[in-house]
Amino acid sequence: LLAYERRTATRGGQGRSHVWLYDLEHGDDAPVYADEEVLGSAPLFSPDGSWLAMYDAAARAIRVVSLEGGGATYLPSQMGDVGAFSPDGSALVYADIRAVGRQYLPELWLATLGPDARSDPLRQDAQEDRAAAWSPDGRWIAFASRRLDRTEGWGSQLMLYDVETGGVQQATRDA
């Protein structure tokens, strides 16, 4: 299967995005959701192909659709980024917006998928965290972080989150 984003034209706008699936073997395509009110953009398959994540701007959420059993998990997010699947497809790390005083900053969340799906902040002392990626073995999540107090300058630092222990290591120190 191939997932892609298709836009329908609207008057005076950019159009509405929907995610479609294309069957490479048979040449058939169909929308993931027949309901045209369900929007979708930036489709992403889990590494094992059992999940399809997409951003639904109307719901302000990431929809993670089970391609094997049907149903979906909704992860509230206003960022519009579907994030990254763990190598085994059991989890998704993604960014959402959080308010800090009068500022709105990105914060990373870690969602486990399946029957007992849940989502929690990746770390309690989040700064301005974004752009997460999993290590191939699934033990680490690398991400960019910029301190709110700017004590390390305006640049983002590379951080490593240990999935097993919840510990965070700073890999770079460069203003």
C-alpha positions as CSV (number, residue, x, y, z in Angstrom):
1,L,0.0,0.0,0.0
2,L,0.9,3.6,-0.6
3,A,-0.6,6.4,1.4
4,Y,-0.9,9.9,0.0
5,E,-2.6,13.2,0.6
6,R,-5.2,14.4,-1.9
7,R,-6.6,18.0,-1.8
8,T,-10.0,18.9,-3.0
9,A,-10.5,22.3,-4.3
10,T,-12.5,24.9,-2.4
11,R,-13.5,28.4,-3.3
12,G,-10.9,30.9,-2.2
13,G,-8.9,28.5,-0.3
14,Q,-6.1,25.9,-0.5
15,G,-8.6,23.0,-0.4
16,R,-9.2,20.2,2.1
17,S,-6.7,17.4,2.6
18,H,-7.7,13.8,2.8
19,V,-5.5,10.7,3.0
20,W,-6.0,8.0,0.4
21,L,-4.5,4.5,0.0
22,Y,-3.3,3.1,-3.3
23,D,-3.0,-0.6,-3.8
24,L,0.2,-1.1,-5.8
25,E,-0.7,-4.7,-6.8
26,H,-4.2,-4.0,-8.1
27,G,-4.0,-0.3,-9.0
28,D,-7.1,0.7,-6.9
29,D,-7.3,3.7,-4.6
30,A,-9.7,4.8,-1.9
31,P,-9.9,7.3,0.9
32,V,-9.0,6.1,4.4
33,Y,-12.3,7.7,5.5
34,A,-15.3,7.9,3.3
35,D,-16.6,10.8,5.4
36,E,-15.4,14.0,3.7
37,E,-15.4,15.8,7.0
38,V,-12.5,13.7,8.3
39,L,-9.4,15.5,7.1
40,G,-6.0,14.0,6.9
41,S,-2.5,15.1,5.9
42,A,1.1,14.0,6.2
43,P,0.4,10.2,6.3
44,L,3.0,8.0,7.9
45,F,3.0,4.2,8.1
46,S,4.4,2.4,11.2
47,P,7.5,0.3,10.3
48,D,5.5,-2.9,10.5
49,G,2.7,-1.5,8.4
50,S,0.0,-2.1,10.9
51,W,-0.7,1.6,11.8
52,L,-1.2,4.7,9.7
53,A,-0.8,8.1,11.3
54,M,-2.2,11.3,9.8
55,Y,-2.9,14.8,11.0
56,D,-6.6,15.8,11.1
57,A,-6.7,19.6,11.2
58,A,-10.5,19.6,11.8
59,A,-10.1,17.4,14.9
60,R,-6.8,19.0,15.9
61,A,-5.5,15.6,16.5
62,I,-3.3,12.9,15.1
63,R,-5.4,9.9,14.0
64,V,-3.5,6.6,14.3
65,V,-5.5,4.1,12.4
66,S,-5.2,0.4,12.9
67,L,-4.9,-1.2,9.4
68,E,-5.4,-4.7,10.7
69,G,-8.3,-4.3,13.1
70,G,-9.8,-1.0,12.2
71,G,-10.5,1.7,14.8
72,A,-8.3,4.7,15.6
73,T,-6.5,6.3,18.4
74,Y,-6.8,10.1,18.7
75,L,-3.8,12.1,20.0
76,P,-4.7,15.8,20.6
77,S,-2.2,18.0,18.9
78,Q,-2.2,21.5,17.4
79,M,1.2,21.2,15.8
80,G,0.2,19.4,12.6
81,D,3.2,17.0,12.7
82,V,2.5,13.3,13.1
83,G,5.8,12.6,14.7
84,A,7.7,9.3,14.5
85,F,6.9,5.7,15.2
86,S,9.0,3.5,17.3
87,P,10.9,0.8,15.3
88,D,8.4,-1.9,16.5
89,G,5.4,0.3,15.8
90,S,4.1,0.1,19.4
91,A,4.6,3.8,20.2
92,L,4.6,7.3,18.6
93,V,6.5,10.4,19.7
94,Y,5.0,13.7,18.6
95,A,5.0,17.4,19.3
96,D,2.2,19.5,20.7
97,I,1.9,23.1,21.8
98,R,2.0,24.0,25.5
99,A,1.5,27.4,27.1
100,V,4.3,28.8,29.2
101,G,3.2,32.2,30.5
102,R,2.3,34.2,27.3
103,Q,4.4,32.0,25.0
104,Y,3.3,28.8,23.1
105,L,6.1,26.3,22.8
106,P,6.5,22.8,21.4
107,E,6.5,19.9,23.8
108,L,7.1,16.2,23.0
109,W,4.6,13.5,23.9
110,L,5.0,9.7,23.9
111,A,2.0,7.7,23.0
112,T,1.7,3.9,23.4
113,L,-0.7,2.3,20.9
114,G,-3.0,-0.6,21.1
115,P,-5.9,-1.5,23.4
116,D,-4.5,0.4,26.4
117,A,-3.4,3.5,24.4
118,R,-2.2,6.4,26.4
119,S,-0.2,9.6,25.9
120,D,2.1,11.3,28.3
121,P,4.6,14.2,28.1
122,L,8.0,12.8,27.2
123,R,9.6,14.6,30.1
124,Q,8.3,16.7,33.0
125,D,10.8,19.6,32.7
126,A,10.3,20.1,29.0
127,Q,11.9,23.2,27.5
128,E,11.3,23.9,23.8
129,D,11.4,20.3,22.5
130,R,10.8,19.2,19.0
131,A,12.0,17.1,16.0
132,A,12.1,13.7,17.7
133,A,13.5,10.5,16.0
134,W,13.9,7.0,17.4
135,S,17.2,5.0,17.4
136,P,16.9,1.9,15.2
137,D,16.9,-0.4,18.3
138,G,14.1,1.6,19.9
139,R,16.1,2.4,23.1
140,W,16.6,6.1,22.5
141,I,14.7,9.1,21.3
142,A,16.8,11.9,19.9
143,F,15.3,15.4,19.9
144,A,16.1,19.1,19.6
145,S,15.7,21.2,22.8
146,R,16.2,24.9,23.4
147,R,16.3,26.1,27.0
148,L,13.6,28.6,27.8
149,D,16.1,30.8,29.8
150,R,18.5,30.8,26.8
151,T,21.4,30.1,29.1
152,E,22.9,28.0,26.3
153,G,22.2,30.6,23.6
154,W,19.5,30.6,20.9
155,G,20.5,27.3,19.4
156,S,18.8,24.0,20.0
157,Q,20.8,21.2,21.6
158,L,20.7,17.5,20.7
159,M,19.2,15.5,23.6
160,L,18.9,11.7,24.1
161,Y,15.9,10.3,26.0
162,D,16.4,6.7,27.3
163,V,13.1,4.9,26.8
164,E,13.9,2.3,29.4
165,T,14.9,4.6,32.3
166,G,13.3,7.9,31.3
167,G,16.6,9.6,31.7
168,V,17.8,12.5,29.5
169,Q,21.3,13.1,28.3
170,Q,22.5,16.3,26.6
171,A,24.6,15.3,23.5
172,T,25.7,18.7,22.3
173,R,26.6,22.1,23.9
174,D,26.7,24.7,21.2
175,A,25.2,28.2,21.4
